[in-house]
Amino acid sequence: MRVEGTQGRRYPEALHPYRNDYERDRDRIIHSRAFRRLENKTQVFTRRYSDHFRNRLTHTLEVAQISRTVAQMLGLNTDLVEALALVHDVGHPPLGHAGEAELDRLMRAHGESFDHNLHALRVVERFEQKYAAFPGLNLTFEVREGIIKHSRDYPAASHPELAEYRLAELPPLEAQLIDAADEIAYNCADLDDGYEAKLLTLPMIRAGVPRFDRFCRTIDKRHPGAKEKLIFNEALKRLLDALVTDLITATRARLQTYGVRSLNAVRSHPERLVSLGARLAGENRQLKRFLFTHLYSHQNVNAERKTLLRCIRRLFEYYLARPRRLPDFYFAQSQQEPVHRIVCDYIAGMTDNYLLEQYRRFFGG
C-alpha cells in the first residue's frame, strides 16, 4: 500500500513538509490519550503479580517490533504497518479480554454488542479531542480500515455503518500482518509471563510444547549446567524467531504461488494471505491450547478476574441508572446516543486503576 495511493482523510489537510501521511498517523496515535492509557490496562496479569509483566502498552510495542521486521522482509509499507500496530489495541477495555467479554454481555442485554475493534474506531473518530478543525484524530482511510479489519471481516449486511470500509474486500497486506504478529507476540509473551508468575513450570512447558522442548534439548547440550531461567529464555527466543521466520517465508511463498503482485489482487483474493505455514500454524494452535488450559484457566487468574469483572458490572449498572454522574463530555454524548452505549464507551476507556478508583468511590471496599 503506497502512501501516494491513500484514499486520504475524512477532513482534508495540507501535506506535511517532511512527514508522509502514515508517519503523521503514527505520531497522532502515539500522542493520543487512549494510547497512553494502554500502560495501565491488563494484558493477562494485573500488577498485583509483578511490575515486570506485560501490559497493553508493552504488548503493543512488541507487536510493532515484530510487524516492522516482517514488513521490511516482505517489502510492505513499514510506516503504515507501524501505525496499525500501535493503534490496534486502543479499543481494549480494562481487564483484558475478560473485560471485553463482560462489556459485550452487558451490551447484549440491550440488543447491542461490544467489539474492541469497532470501539477503537469510535475512539479515534470521536473521543480523542485534540484539534480545533475536526473531531477525532482524522486518520487516513487505510489506518481506519485496518483498525476494524486487521483481525476479522465484518458482513456488510449486519454493519451498514461501516459501508465506506470496502467490507466486500480484504484489507491490504499491511493490515493482515497485524493479526499474525499480534498472535505471535502474545503467545510468546504469555509463556514468559506465565513462567515468571510460577503458574507455568519449565517441565510443564516442555511437555506441552514439543518445539520448545527441542530447543531446550539443544541448549542443554550447548550450555550444560546453565540456569533454568537462562535455558527458558534461550528457548523462548528461538521459538519467537521460528514463528516470525515462518510467517515471512510462508507468506512470501503464498504470494508467489497465487501470483499476487498488486494491491487490487490482495483485496480481491478469496482469503487472507499473511499467515504461518501449515506446520507452524498447527504448532501455534497447540501452543494456544496449552496456554488456555494451563494459564488462562488457572484458578489464581480466574479468581482475581471474577472479582474485577464485578466492578465493571456494578459500575455499568450505576452509570446506566445515573447518567448525570458521567463526566460532562460523556453525558453530552448520552443525549445523542443511547445511554447504555455511552456508558459502555466510558468504561471501555478506563484504565484498570481508574476503574477500581471509581468502584471504591461509589461502592467502597
Salt bridges, closest charged atoms under 4 A:
GLU13 OE2 - ARG9 NE 3.91
GLU13 OE1 - ARG24 NH2 3.41
GLU13 OE1 - ARG28 NH2 2.68
ASP21 OD1 - ARG9 NH2 3.43
ASP25 OD1 - ARG9 NH1 2.64
ASP27 OD2 - ARG19 NH1 2.70
ASP27 OD1 - ARG26 NE 2.86
GLU39 OE2 - ARG47 NH2 2.38
GLU62 OE2 - ARG54 NE 3.08
GLU82 OE1 - ARG26 NH1 3.42
GLU82 OE1 - ARG68 NH1 3.13
ASP89 OD2 - ARG56 NH1 2.81
ASP89 OD2 - HIS59 NE2 3.76
ASP89 OD1 - HIS88 NE2 3.42
ASP89 OD1 - HIS92 NE2 3.31
GLU100 OE1 - HIS92 ND1 3.86
GLU100 OE1 - HIS97 ND1 3.78
GLU100 OE2 - HIS116 ND1 3.03
GLU102 OE2 - ARG105 NH2 2.89
GLU102 OE2 - ARG313 NH1 3.17
ASP104 OD2 - ARG108 NE 2.84
GLU112 OE2 - HIS340 NE2 2.63
GLU112 OE1 - ARG341 NH2 3.02
ASP115 OD2 - ARG152 NH1 3.11
GLU125 OE2 - ARG10 NH2 2.77
GLU145 OE2 - LYS149 NZ 2.89
GLU145 OE2 - ARG267 NH1 2.74
ASP153 OD1 - ARG272 NH2 2.81
GLU161 OE2 - HIS159 ND1 3.09
GLU164 OE2 - ARG10 NH2 3.01
GLU164 OE1 - ARG144 NH1 3.55
GLU169 OE1 - ARG166 NE 2.86
GLU169 OE1 - ARG267 NH1 3.80
ASP182 OD1 - HIS59 NE2 2.67
ASP182 OD1 - HIS88 NE2 3.42
GLU183 OE1 - LYS288 NZ 3.35
ASP192 OD2 - ARG54 NH1 2.90
ASP192 OD1 - LYS229 NZ 3.69
ASP193 OD1 - ARG54 NH1 2.92
GLU196 OE2 - LYS229 NZ 2.49
ASP213 OD1 - ARG206 NE 2.79
ASP213 OD2 - ARG217 NE 2.90
ASP220 OD2 - ARG206 NH1 3.45
GLU234 OE1 - LYS237 NZ 3.21
GLU234 OE1 - ARG238 NH2 3.89
GLU283 OE1 - ARG211 NE 2.57
GLU283 OE2 - ARG214 NH2 3.88
GLU283 OE2 - ARG279 NE 3.66
GLU304 OE2 - ARG48 NE 2.92
GLU337 OE2 - ARG122 NH2 3.31
GLU337 OE2 - ARG126 NH1 2.16
ASP345 OD1 - HIS119 ND1 3.33
ASP345 OD2 - ARG122 NH2 2.48
